[in-house]
Amino acid sequence: MPNRLANETSPYLLQHSDNPVDWYPWGEEAIESAISRNVPILLSVGYSACHWCHVMEKECFEDETIARQMNAGFVNIKVDREERPDIDDIYMTSVQAMTGQGGWPLTVFLTPEGTPFYGGTYFPPAGRGGHPGFPQILAAISDAYKNRREQLEDTGKHVIRHIEELSEKEETLEKLDISDLDAVYETLKNQFDWKFGGFGEQIKFPQALALDFLLRYHYSNSNSQALEMVELSLKKMYGGGIYDHVGGGFHRYSTDKEWLVPHFEKMLYDNALLSLLYIHTFQATGNPFYREVALDIYRYVEREMTSNEGLFYSSQDADSEGEEGIYYTWTFDEILDLLGEPKGKDKDIEAVSRINASRKGNFGDRNIVHLGTVQDEDTFSRLTNPSWVNDMETIRRHRESRISPFKDRKNIVSWNSLMVQSLAEGYLATGEDFLKRLAIQNIKTILEIKKTNNGLPRSIIDNTTSGNAFLDDYSYLSNACLCLYEITFDEDWIVEAEALADDMIQLFWDSDQSKFYDVSQGSADLVIRPSNSYDNVIPSGMSQAINALQRIDRIVGRGKYENIIISTIAYISVGKISAAMSLGSFWSVAHSFLTQPVELVVIAFSERDAGEFQGMIGKLFLPNRLFAGAIVSETHRPEKKIWDSPLLIDRFPSDLQTTAFLCESYTCQLPVRSPEELKGQILASIA
């Protein structure tokens, strides 16, 4: 019999709707039930693509005996962390404070009022290696709650106080300085793996935000080592199994330092961040390899992760047919049958060796397709080699006949906006029209839903909205609108970006604390109101809020957000100079704040002329770029607010010819008429 989750829209919650566990969604009904029954809450947080979430479900939540124990002693609440990142943040921080570790599934025990007093991640159904199994944990928690409740409540109060202290200022910083970026670079350099790229010794996440900062640092300091760290990482990641060479896109992370064996789930946000990083590296180096990898990711997103309405799905599972990675891996004989060329009585195994398959396998007895160890100069040639391309297409067509992993079809506003930012930059860098089409359609759909919904939702699935938007949704979407302005020169996108920014300030800004909160005012169902300046799996909403406000202020020139920008930067930077890895997005925003922007203006008399300048600018890595423009007719200048911008005021060419300007602090050099002339001015100015 279905439980209460059967009425939810989240695919992750619906996966648990047939569990014998009497699950509640997060809400007043669950809290009131815990209070009236005088039992603790068992909170389980996960997401649909999480492998170990599936494991714990099968081992524990589908077990009738364990379910009876859970139902008798607890009010059980299941939360989709992608829909409620606020709940996930509060209780993940709690578990990390109590245990020093975190991850998903997140399993937390709370008082009926929501105060956490014990927690962990995955718990097995029986004891292992001296650690108790989940039934033993449940029994111990029930006993402690009945007989030592005050002690548990005291523990919970200490945990909550610890979380609150994390956001309090403990030291002062006179002023954020350009030299602070040097300290961030040194921290990252000391953590870098100079053999395989990336950071860490065993389990490796791509860390796109930290690598993007290194690109910016290289740009400002001509630091060759910073660029080397980025290039080594991107080549090694692409060469490994963490990249899906058959279907495109990156898996979540690697279980080994060589990037070979991933956890096979694919997340939209990873592919948004990494595609943008590859585009930025293409701009910084001119190496077409990075361009081609980004385009491969974009084609994957268009083919497999895009709805009919132009929205992007959240994720794809690691598991299918009840087994992790089976969809993505191959036996030696399967590969031989697909790729081996007849040669006498046997088949030529040259094609098999190209993808580094063996009878022994590299994932149990199965094979993960990967490039293996290749020289840098060979990487691009392998990627574009017709034999390799044909092999991948052959394998992909066959793979499509398999049972595909579950796809979470909800469309999270912030993640969609992050992908749009990458698509827009990808369009500028490559000129591929499908990227522009995907980007514009996506944001137009989101804004139309915002209008009909009378507010911005957190997510959309099958035209049904779910929950109110968070800080990251507003800040990412505002930035996405600004990116669309750069590829269209349509002022309406600036208007939308500014309106979103104003709403964002009203809902999330606290002038007394000089910071943004992650949730809007009046979020009464939380034990505390979270405010997090650190990146999670995605950039910090607070950092992206600064980024949006700074970009808007520089374009419109009114300085209306200046005090908020400065106050928030001061708040984040206090005591956090060394937190390079977990503040990657902030340090990139700080780089833009501390360095002089490259101000570019284009007044074009046709879309073609505008496109030529956009294409030239898009092939240059200008991380602190301020790019404004307009497309006008030969007969008149449109009467729009954009002409009040200090960048465009008095810039209308009297001879009615397409004209461009390179400026500094709104003072411009002599106008030019061709992309080549403007490029020459830019390169001379940044040399």
Wavefront OBJ file of the C-alpha trace (Angstrom):
o trace
v 0.000 0.000 0.000
v 1.464 3.394 -0.976
v 2.495 5.725 1.859
v 2.071 9.510 2.082
v 4.802 10.130 -0.481
v 2.476 8.929 -3.247
v 1.022 12.453 -3.418
v 4.383 14.163 -3.967
v 5.843 15.316 -7.313
v 9.531 14.700 -6.571
v 10.756 11.598 -8.458
v 12.991 10.761 -5.506
v 10.126 10.831 -3.019
v 7.933 8.826 -5.378
v 10.643 6.144 -5.511
v 9.935 5.602 -1.806
v 6.152 5.749 -2.001
v 5.778 1.937 -1.934
v 8.168 1.372 0.961
v 6.588 -0.298 4.020
v 8.014 2.658 5.968
v 5.281 5.151 6.888
v 7.094 8.071 5.288
v 5.975 11.660 5.681
v 7.091 14.538 3.475
v 8.610 17.446 5.387
v 5.812 19.588 6.831
v 3.509 20.421 9.702
v 1.711 17.058 9.654
v 4.932 15.202 10.422
v 5.991 17.612 13.159
v 2.559 17.501 14.833
v 2.552 13.710 14.696
v 5.960 13.545 16.419
v 4.802 15.946 19.134
v 1.506 14.134 19.758
v 3.165 10.676 19.798
v 6.154 12.014 21.783
v 8.654 10.177 19.591
v 11.771 11.390 17.765
v 11.886 12.162 14.080
v 13.981 10.039 11.729
v 14.963 12.314 8.853
v 16.322 10.689 5.681
v 17.685 13.009 2.971
v 18.851 11.918 -0.478
v 18.339 12.372 -4.190
v 17.269 10.164 -7.068
v 20.718 9.649 -8.648
v 22.391 8.739 -5.340
v 23.740 5.164 -5.479
v 24.050 4.604 -1.736
v 20.558 6.047 -1.237
v 19.266 3.222 -3.406
v 21.346 0.699 -1.490
v 19.952 1.782 1.881
v 16.428 1.754 0.500
v 16.740 -1.845 -0.698
v 18.534 -3.060 2.422
v 16.568 -1.179 5.078
v 13.510 0.730 3.889
v 12.111 -2.195 1.879
v 12.677 -4.606 4.769
v 9.375 -5.276 6.545
v 10.974 -5.920 9.934
v 13.101 -2.762 9.886
v 10.136 -0.748 8.591
v 7.968 -1.910 11.525
v 10.685 -0.835 13.934
v 10.924 2.592 12.261
v 7.145 3.075 12.266
v 6.740 2.032 15.908
v 9.450 4.244 17.333
v 9.730 7.260 15.015
v 7.993 9.702 12.733
v 9.847 9.098 9.483
v 10.430 11.993 7.086
v 11.896 11.662 3.607
v 13.387 14.764 1.901
v 14.672 15.339 -1.625
v 17.801 17.437 -1.062
v 17.465 18.955 -4.525
v 14.039 20.372 -3.709
v 14.923 21.372 -0.143
v 18.618 22.338 -0.058
v 17.897 24.388 3.068
v 16.908 21.323 5.091
v 19.832 19.384 3.673
v 22.265 22.186 4.568
v 21.100 22.497 8.184
v 21.179 18.809 8.957
v 24.267 17.975 6.899
v 26.142 20.622 8.869
v 24.740 19.068 12.055
v 25.978 15.592 11.163
v 29.375 16.946 10.137
v 29.607 18.717 13.495
v 28.715 15.521 15.362
v 30.740 13.008 13.343
v 33.238 14.928 11.212
v 31.757 13.326 8.076
v 28.858 13.840 5.721
v 27.273 12.548 2.544
v 24.134 10.954 1.206
v 21.946 9.278 2.210
v 21.844 11.612 5.195
v 20.263 9.992 8.257
v 19.496 12.300 11.183
v 17.522 11.847 14.410
v 15.652 14.930 15.656
v 13.507 15.975 18.578
v 9.879 16.621 17.610
v 10.803 20.316 17.428
v 13.437 19.588 14.761
v 16.621 19.772 16.866
v 19.227 17.191 15.718
v 20.900 14.995 18.343
v 22.393 12.052 16.398
v 23.128 11.240 12.781
v 25.203 9.639 10.083
v 24.978 8.695 6.450
v 24.503 5.142 5.174
v 23.665 2.544 7.822
v 23.769 -1.162 6.873
v 20.969 -3.580 7.827
v 23.321 -5.567 10.076
v 26.465 -4.847 12.057
v 29.760 -4.772 10.144
v 33.355 -4.411 11.284
v 32.438 -3.632 14.858
v 29.840 -1.020 13.854
v 26.168 -1.613 14.705
v 23.537 -2.155 12.029
v 20.541 0.098 11.456
v 18.136 -1.907 13.693
v 20.614 -1.631 16.590
v 20.899 2.120 15.978
v 17.109 2.473 16.003
v 16.783 0.516 19.251
v 19.506 2.539 20.965
v 18.011 5.865 19.864
v 14.525 4.849 21.069
v 15.892 3.790 24.439
v 17.952 6.965 24.831
v 14.980 9.166 23.909
v 12.764 7.459 26.497
v 15.311 7.369 29.309
v 17.835 10.172 28.640
v 15.835 12.734 26.712
v 17.283 15.773 28.471
v 20.793 14.655 27.576
v 19.819 14.299 23.910
v 18.166 17.706 23.894
v 21.289 19.278 25.400
v 23.372 17.658 22.667
v 21.015 19.074 20.080
v 21.251 22.582 21.537
v 25.049 22.447 21.364
v 24.871 21.331 17.725
v 22.524 24.154 16.775
v 24.708 26.668 18.588
v 27.709 25.350 16.676
v 25.917 25.882 13.356
v 24.961 29.414 14.317
v 28.557 30.177 15.293
v 29.778 29.101 11.866
v 28.102 32.141 10.351
v 29.232 34.610 12.996
v 32.233 36.892 12.485
v 35.083 35.780 14.712
v 37.840 38.038 13.433
v 38.226 41.187 11.419
v 39.758 41.858 8.045
v 40.771 45.392 7.275
v 40.268 45.140 3.531
v 40.166 42.474 0.843
v 43.356 42.881 -1.156
v 44.665 41.577 -4.479
v 47.449 39.817 -2.536
v 44.808 37.615 -0.906
v 44.407 35.901 -4.285
v 48.063 34.859 -4.052
v 47.306 33.064 -0.789
v 44.378 31.255 -2.403
v 46.601 30.167 -5.294
v 49.286 28.844 -2.939
v 46.707 26.854 -0.995
v 45.393 25.224 -4.172
v 48.891 24.535 -5.455
v 49.788 22.715 -2.238
v 46.730 20.464 -2.569
v 47.230 19.686 -6.254
v 47.999 16.243 -7.680
v 50.790 16.941 -10.147
v 50.662 13.445 -11.639
v 46.976 12.944 -12.402
v 45.553 16.429 -11.950
v 42.800 17.518 -9.630
v 42.898 17.602 -5.857
v 43.059 14.777 -3.357
v 44.615 11.363 -3.081
v 41.786 8.905 -3.635
v 38.181 9.940 -4.198
v 38.286 12.889 -6.579
v 35.656 15.430 -7.475
v 36.292 17.626 -10.530
v 36.397 20.866 -8.452
v 35.502 23.023 -11.444
v 35.155 26.189 -9.355
v 38.691 25.973 -7.951
v 40.108 25.294 -11.421
v 38.204 28.228 -12.887
v 39.750 30.488 -10.263
v 43.185 29.238 -11.339
v 42.411 30.301 -14.908
v 41.577 33.768 -13.652
v 44.739 33.852 -11.588
v 46.785 32.876 -14.627
v 45.092 35.647 -16.607
v 46.034 38.305 -14.053
v 49.496 37.046 -13.168
v 50.705 35.176 -16.270
v 51.340 32.300 -13.878
v 52.196 29.294 -16.028
v 51.807 26.828 -13.158
v 48.216 27.904 -12.584
v 47.398 27.202 -16.222
v 49.314 23.920 -16.091
v 47.161 22.784 -13.156
v 44.004 23.457 -15.144
v 45.174 21.823 -18.378
v 46.573 18.711 -16.694
v 43.314 18.234 -14.781
v 41.056 18.685 -17.808
v 43.080 16.327 -20.000
v 43.339 13.634 -17.337
v 39.646 13.885 -16.474
v 38.595 13.605 -20.086
v 40.979 10.695 -20.706
v 39.553 8.725 -17.773
v 36.319 6.883 -17.204
v 34.763 9.771 -15.306
v 33.891 11.078 -18.763
v 31.257 9.128 -20.691
v 33.045 8.818 -24.025
v 30.135 6.922 -25.525
v 27.241 9.247 -24.724
v 28.903 12.449 -23.547
v 28.888 14.200 -20.196
v 30.756 13.754 -16.918
v 29.866 11.358 -14.153
v 29.708 12.681 -10.588
v 33.168 11.811 -9.265
v 36.008 9.304 -9.471
v 36.652 6.616 -6.877
v 40.361 6.556 -7.728
v 43.046 9.172 -8.189
v 43.491 8.351 -11.901
v 39.907 9.362 -12.844
v 39.207 5.837 -14.163
v 36.332 4.414 -12.111
v 33.505 6.840 -11.392
v 30.325 6.731 -9.460
v 28.217 6.689 -12.584
v 25.458 9.164 -11.787
v 25.371 12.256 -13.988
v 24.302 15.598 -12.573
v 23.216 18.620 -14.600
v 25.208 21.024 -12.438
v 28.484 19.124 -12.896
v 28.111 19.258 -16.644
v 27.171 22.935 -16.558
v 30.241 23.851 -14.502
v 32.636 21.608 -16.421
v 31.435 22.607 -19.894
v 31.952 26.250 -18.901
v 35.428 25.436 -17.579
v 36.372 23.709 -20.848
v 35.077 26.734 -22.801
v 37.070 29.110 -20.606
v 40.188 26.990 -21.106
v 39.616 27.031 -24.868
v 39.432 30.830 -24.680
v 42.592 30.986 -22.555
v 44.694 28.625 -24.693
v 43.154 28.495 -28.169
v 43.435 24.680 -28.008
v 40.438 23.244 -29.956
v 40.455 20.118 -27.772
v 38.694 22.002 -24.971
v 36.138 23.399 -27.417
v 35.270 19.912 -28.679
v 34.837 18.452 -25.187
v 32.462 21.295 -24.248
v 30.452 20.794 -27.436
v 30.220 17.070 -26.692
v 28.738 17.899 -23.285
v 26.267 20.349 -24.823
v 25.123 17.752 -27.382
v 24.594 15.243 -24.579
v 22.476 17.766 -22.636
v 20.405 18.582 -25.721
v 19.928 14.911 -26.656
v 19.261 13.332 -23.267
v 18.566 16.034 -20.689
v 16.188 18.501 -22.364
v 12.386 18.509 -22.159
v 10.023 19.502 -24.972
v 9.632 22.861 -23.220
v 13.373 23.459 -23.309
v 13.999 22.802 -19.608
v 16.890 20.652 -18.396
v 16.494 17.525 -16.294
v 18.349 17.169 -13.010
v 20.205 13.881 -13.215
v 20.640 10.332 -14.438
v 21.127 7.403 -12.091
v 24.266 5.350 -11.689
v 22.187 2.164 -11.404
v 20.069 0.219 -13.852
v 18.758 -3.335 -13.683
v 19.634 -3.183 -9.991
v 23.371 -2.817 -10.627
v 25.676 0.190 -10.584
v 27.343 1.049 -13.881
v 26.012 -1.862 -15.928
v 24.553 0.516 -18.504
v 27.911 2.204 -19.004
v 30.285 -0.792 -18.993
v 31.077 -3.691 -21.309
v 32.521 -7.166 -21.338
v 35.485 -7.803 -23.619
v 33.423 -10.065 -25.870
v 30.694 -7.423 -26.230
v 33.255 -4.894 -27.425
v 34.878 -7.431 -29.711
v 31.535 -8.248 -31.321
v 30.768 -4.557 -31.841
v 34.160 -3.254 -32.995
v 36.360 -6.178 -33.992
v 37.026 -6.475 -37.709
v 36.950 -9.959 -39.315
v 40.457 -11.314 -39.855
v 40.554 -14.945 -40.949
v 38.766 -17.064 -38.401
v 39.240 -14.526 -35.642
v 38.515 -10.872 -35.125
v 41.097 -8.124 -35.139
v 41.310 -6.664 -31.631
v 42.927 -3.376 -32.655
v 39.648 -1.514 -32.217
v 39.205 -3.082 -28.792
v 42.617 -1.902 -27.733
v 41.754 1.651 -28.820
v 39.272 1.905 -25.967
v 41.554 0.083 -23.526
v 39.268 -2.918 -23.024
v 40.649 -6.221 -21.780
v 39.372 -9.652 -20.831
v 40.310 -8.926 -17.213
v 38.255 -5.706 -17.174
v 38.732 -2.529 -15.147
v 35.352 -2.544 -13.376
v 35.005 -6.044 -12.052
v 35.048 -8.199 -15.172
v 33.600 -5.352 -17.254
v 35.263 -2.444 -19.041
v 34.884 1.322 -18.723
v 35.578 2.980 -22.071
v 38.454 5.435 -21.682
v 41.343 6.911 -23.583
v 43.976 5.634 -21.220
v 47.376 7.241 -20.986
v 47.898 9.546 -23.951
v 50.410 12.263 -24.605
v 49.078 15.790 -24.477
v 49.659 16.338 -28.155
v 47.657 13.196 -28.952
v 44.582 14.065 -26.929
v 42.814 16.188 -29.521
v 43.729 13.904 -32.388
v 42.254 10.940 -30.530
v 39.075 12.879 -29.802
v 38.525 13.820 -33.443
v 39.925 10.675 -35.090
v 37.264 9.163 -37.400
v 37.942 5.654 -36.066
v 37.349 6.808 -32.504
v 34.229 8.788 -33.462
v 32.799 5.811 -35.351
v 33.609 3.431 -32.501
v 31.792 5.645 -30.000
v 28.771 5.987 -32.258
v 28.626 2.207 -32.754
v 28.756 1.556 -29.026
v 26.224 4.308 -28.298
v 23.661 2.898 -30.739
v 23.996 -0.499 -29.116
v 23.819 0.988 -25.622
v 20.511 2.619 -26.417
v 18.972 -0.874 -26.619
v 19.791 -1.467 -22.939
v 17.543 -0.585 -20.020
v 18.564 3.006 -19.325
v 19.182 4.410 -15.847
v 16.380 6.346 -14.191
v 16.263 10.002 -15.184
v 15.111 12.628 -12.658
v 12.976 14.871 -14.848
v 12.460 17.733 -12.440
v 13.808 21.063 -13.638
v 15.576 22.969 -10.864
v 15.702 26.701 -11.624
v 19.239 27.315 -10.329
v 20.730 24.313 -12.118
v 18.976 25.245 -15.355
v 20.290 28.791 -15.040
v 23.815 27.485 -14.460
v 23.590 25.451 -17.672
v 22.301 28.499 -19.553
v 25.314 30.541 -18.431
v 27.568 27.879 -19.926
v 25.527 27.631 -23.126
v 25.671 31.395 -23.645
v 29.437 31.514 -23.192
v 29.726 28.423 -25.374
v 27.796 30.196 -28.113
v 30.078 33.232 -27.980
v 33.164 31.001 -28.137
v 32.013 28.587 -30.847
v 29.265 30.318 -32.832
v 27.134 27.165 -32.674
v 23.559 28.410 -33.074
v 21.926 25.510 -31.226
v 23.547 26.734 -27.998
v 21.908 30.148 -28.315
v 18.559 28.541 -29.129
v 18.705 26.207 -26.122
v 19.711 29.027 -23.759
v 16.999 31.481 -24.811
v 14.217 28.901 -24.897
v 15.104 27.676 -21.417
v 15.015 31.048 -19.662
v 11.932 32.207 -21.551
v 10.126 29.106 -20.297
v 11.254 29.667 -16.708
v 10.185 33.327 -16.759
v 6.805 32.445 -18.230
v 6.293 29.878 -15.465
v 7.357 32.516 -12.917
v 4.704 34.842 -14.319
v 1.866 32.298 -14.305
v 2.946 30.921 -10.915
v 2.971 34.431 -9.393
v 6.510 33.917 -8.199
v 9.682 31.999 -8.933
v 9.461 28.306 -8.006
v 12.286 26.050 -6.899
v 11.552 23.385 -9.477
v 9.196 22.359 -12.245
v 8.176 18.895 -13.339
v 5.580 18.170 -16.025
v 4.427 21.823 -15.863
v 3.826 21.520 -12.107
v 5.808 23.812 -9.816
v 7.209 22.761 -6.456
v 8.300 24.958 -3.566
v 9.496 28.539 -3.390
v 12.793 29.567 -4.934
v 15.943 29.935 -2.847
v 18.778 32.453 -3.031
v 20.686 30.343 -5.560
v 17.646 30.215 -7.864
v 17.338 34.013 -7.939
v 21.057 34.754 -8.183
v 21.800 32.164 -10.882
v 18.778 33.212 -12.926
v 19.752 36.876 -12.748
v 23.238 36.000 -13.993
v 21.759 33.852 -16.765
v 19.656 36.792 -17.975
v 22.785 38.944 -18.120
v 24.490 36.259 -20.207
v 21.554 36.269 -22.620
v 21.904 40.020 -22.961
v 25.510 39.519 -24.084
v 24.514 37.129 -26.865
v 21.445 39.085 -28.045
v 21.996 42.766 -27.077
v 18.313 42.747 -26.103
v 17.833 45.196 -23.222
v 14.851 43.220 -21.921
v 17.257 40.703 -20.455
v 18.902 43.422 -18.328
v 15.451 44.518 -17.165
v 14.675 40.944 -16.116
v 18.046 40.563 -14.389
v 17.561 43.754 -12.395
v 13.993 42.842 -11.403
v 15.209 39.466 -10.136
v 18.029 41.183 -8.240
v 15.603 43.571 -6.559
v 13.342 40.671 -5.527
v 16.394 38.783 -4.299
v 17.414 41.642 -2.013
v 13.896 41.996 -0.647
v 13.573 38.286 0.102
v 17.049 37.255 1.252
v 19.184 40.296 2.237
v 19.690 41.148 5.896
v 21.162 44.627 6.274
v 21.795 44.166 9.998
v 23.930 41.056 9.439
v 25.367 42.296 6.108
v 24.664 38.995 4.420
v 22.214 37.043 2.321
v 20.234 34.163 3.760
v 19.610 31.046 1.664
v 15.883 31.043 2.353
v 13.411 33.869 2.226
v 12.008 35.683 5.199
v 9.190 33.863 6.933
v 10.524 30.310 6.454
v 8.951 29.092 9.664
v 9.431 25.338 9.201
v 13.190 25.427 9.922
v 15.006 25.174 13.257
v 17.378 27.938 12.065
v 17.504 30.156 8.990
v 20.529 28.974 6.993
v 23.060 31.335 5.467
v 26.018 29.743 3.724
v 28.831 31.509 1.917
v 30.630 28.264 1.100
v 30.129 26.366 -2.140
v 28.346 23.064 -1.917
v 28.146 20.923 -5.043
v 27.184 24.164 -6.772
v 28.433 27.737 -6.343
v 27.369 29.594 -3.244
v 24.158 31.536 -3.768
v 25.701 34.417 -1.826
v 28.718 34.632 -4.146
v 26.519 34.496 -7.215
v 24.311 37.224 -5.753
v 27.375 39.489 -5.531
v 28.291 38.571 -9.085
v 24.860 39.480 -10.448
v 24.653 42.754 -8.526
v 28.160 43.762 -9.593
v 27.460 43.029 -13.266
v 24.182 44.953 -13.220
v 25.719 47.939 -11.449
v 28.551 48.138 -13.951
v 26.193 48.072 -16.930
v 23.495 50.455 -15.722
v 25.999 52.644 -13.874
v 23.783 53.736 -11.023
v 25.710 52.128 -8.166
v 22.461 51.173 -6.452
v 23.862 47.866 -5.200
v 27.326 49.105 -4.206
v 26.830 49.021 -0.435
v 25.346 45.530 -0.522
v 28.221 44.253 -2.694
v 30.923 45.691 -0.446
v 29.213 44.555 2.772
v 28.699 40.999 1.525
v 32.263 40.670 0.271
v 33.526 41.854 3.643
v 31.273 39.362 5.424
v 32.391 36.372 3.335
v 36.080 37.219 3.367
v 36.442 37.500 7.127
v 38.631 34.667 8.375
v 38.312 32.685 5.160
v 41.391 33.545 3.143
v 42.664 29.980 3.291
v 39.342 28.317 2.469
v 40.228 28.090 -1.182
v 38.575 24.816 -2.146
v 35.210 25.511 -0.567
v 35.077 29.153 -1.645
v 36.053 28.805 -5.300
v 33.129 30.829 -6.625
v 33.715 33.622 -4.099
v 37.379 33.979 -4.999
v 36.459 34.211 -8.678
v 33.950 36.948 -7.831
v 36.572 38.616 -5.613
v 38.968 38.549 -8.578
v 36.414 40.511 -10.617
v 35.905 42.923 -7.724
v 39.627 43.558 -7.283
v 40.669 43.858 -10.943
v 39.819 46.414 -13.594
v 37.148 45.146 -15.977
v 37.665 45.092 -19.736
v 34.805 47.320 -20.914
v 33.532 46.579 -24.424
v 30.791 48.346 -26.372
v 29.352 47.396 -29.753
v 26.735 49.462 -31.625
v 25.717 47.270 -34.545
v 23.414 47.960 -37.469
v 22.671 44.290 -38.132
v 22.617 40.997 -36.282
v 25.378 39.812 -38.582
v 27.675 42.690 -37.591
v 26.877 42.114 -33.919
v 27.606 38.404 -34.299
v 31.029 39.054 -35.807
v 32.072 41.159 -32.820
v 30.466 38.734 -30.345
v 32.309 35.829 -31.960
v 35.659 37.592 -31.766
v 35.162 38.571 -28.124
v 33.897 35.087 -27.275
v 37.172 33.504 -28.364
v 39.144 35.591 -25.864
v 39.433 34.730 -22.200
v 38.404 37.961 -20.481
v 37.194 36.829 -17.046
v 36.362 40.329 -15.880
v 34.561 41.309 -19.053
v 31.928 44.030 -19.152
v 30.200 43.622 -22.491
v 27.371 45.914 -23.603
v 25.827 46.701 -26.935
v 22.789 47.341 -29.036
v 21.478 46.441 -32.467
v 19.921 49.471 -34.174
v 18.549 50.421 -37.570
v 19.968 52.992 -39.965
v 16.996 55.260 -39.515
v 16.797 55.713 -35.776
v 18.116 54.801 -32.365
v 15.626 52.846 -30.216
v 14.455 54.822 -27.225
v 15.463 52.412 -24.514
v 16.933 52.732 -21.020
v 20.154 51.075 -22.148
v 21.210 54.365 -23.705
v 21.424 55.811 -20.204
v 24.225 53.390 -19.401
v 27.566 55.169 -18.996
v 28.943 52.621 -21.446
v 26.535 53.524 -24.256
v 25.667 57.150 -23.621
v 26.811 59.371 -26.488
v 28.210 56.327 -28.322
v 25.693 56.293 -31.189
v 27.754 56.618 -34.405
v 26.800 59.689 -36.421
v 27.735 57.996 -39.702
v 25.411 55.067 -39.017
v 28.129 52.406 -39.272
v 28.730 49.526 -36.880
v 31.171 50.796 -34.274
v 32.962 49.305 -31.269
v 34.744 50.786 -28.276
v 37.263 49.570 -25.716
v 36.864 51.522 -22.487
v 38.293 51.813 -18.994
v 36.250 53.337 -16.178
v 33.746 54.340 -18.886
v 36.385 56.363 -20.775
v 36.818 54.912 -24.247
v 39.601 54.665 -26.784
v 39.035 55.784 -30.357
v 36.171 53.893 -31.989
v 36.915 51.029 -34.387
v 34.900 49.469 -37.194
v 36.122 45.885 -37.394
v 36.490 42.953 -34.980
v 40.186 42.743 -35.881
v 40.797 46.364 -34.838
v 38.960 45.857 -31.549
v 40.886 42.664 -30.893
v 44.144 44.530 -31.410
v 43.122 47.155 -28.843
v 42.088 44.463 -26.335
v 45.302 42.471 -26.637
v 47.401 45.605 -26.319
v 45.514 46.670 -23.196
v 45.907 43.355 -21.361
v 49.496 42.659 -22.427
l 1 2 3 4 5 6 7 8 9 10 11 12 13 14 15 16 17 18 19 20 21 22 23 24 25 26 27 28 29 30 31 32 33 34 35 36 37 38 39 40 41 42 43 44 45 46 47 48 49 50 51 52 53 54 55 56 57 58 59 60 61 62 63 64 65 66 67 68 69 70 71 72 73 74 75 76 77 78 79 80 81 82 83 84 85 86 87 88 89 90 91 92 93 94 95 96 97 98 99 100 101 102 103 104 105 106 107 108 109 110 111 112 113 114 115 116 117 118 119 120 121 122 123 124 125 126 127 128 129 130 131 132 133 134 135 136 137 138 139 140 141 142 143 144 145 146 147 148 149 150 151 152 153 154 155 156 157 158 159 160 161 162 163 164 165 166 167 168 169 170 171 172 173 174 175 176 177 178 179 180 181 182 183 184 185 186 187 188 189 190 191 192 193 194 195 196 197 198 199 200 201 202 203 204 205 206 207 208 209 210 211 212 213 214 215 216 217 218 219 220 221 222 223 224 225 226 227 228 229 230 231 232 233 234 235 236 237 238 239 240 241 242 243 244 245 246 247 248 249 250 251 252 253 254 255 256 257 258 259 260 261 262 263 264 265 266 267 268 269 270 271 272 273 274 275 276 277 278 279 280 281 282 283 284 285 286 287 288 289 290 291 292 293 294 295 296 297 298 299 300 301 302 303 304 305 306 307 308 309 310 311 312 313 314 315 316 317 318 319 320 321 322 323 324 325 326 327 328 329 330 331 332 333 334 335 336 337 338 339 340 341 342 343 344 345 346 347 348 349 350 351 352 353 354 355 356 357 358 359 360 361 362 363 364 365 366 367 368 369 370 371 372 373 374 375 376 377 378 379 380 381 382 383 384 385 386 387 388 389 390 391 392 393 394 395 396 397 398 399 400 401 402 403 404 405 406 407 408 409 410 411 412 413 414 415 416 417 418 419 420 421 422 423 424 425 426 427 428 429 430 431 432 433 434 435 436 437 438 439 440 441 442 443 444 445 446 447 448 449 450 451 452 453 454 455 456 457 458 459 460 461 462 463 464 465 466 467 468 469 470 471 472 473 474 475 476 477 478 479 480 481 482 483 484 485 486 487 488 489 490 491 492 493 494 495 496 497 498 499 500 501 502 503 504 505 506 507 508 509 510 511 512 513 514 515 516 517 518 519 520 521 522 523 524 525 526 527 528 529 530 531 532 533 534 535 536 537 538 539 540 541 542 543 544 545 546 547 548 549 550 551 552 553 554 555 556 557 558 559 560 561 562 563 564 565 566 567 568 569 570 571 572 573 574 575 576 577 578 579 580 581 582 583 584 585 586 587 588 589 590 591 592 593 594 595 596 597 598 599 600 601 602 603 604 605 606 607 608 609 610 611 612 613 614 615 616 617 618 619 620 621 622 623 624 625 626 627 628 629 630 631 632 633 634 635 636 637 638 639 640 641 642 643 644 645 646 647 648 649 650 651 652 653 654 655 656 657 658 659 660 661 662 663 664 665 666 667 668 669 670 671 672 673 674 675 676 677 678 679 680 681 682 683 684 685 686 687
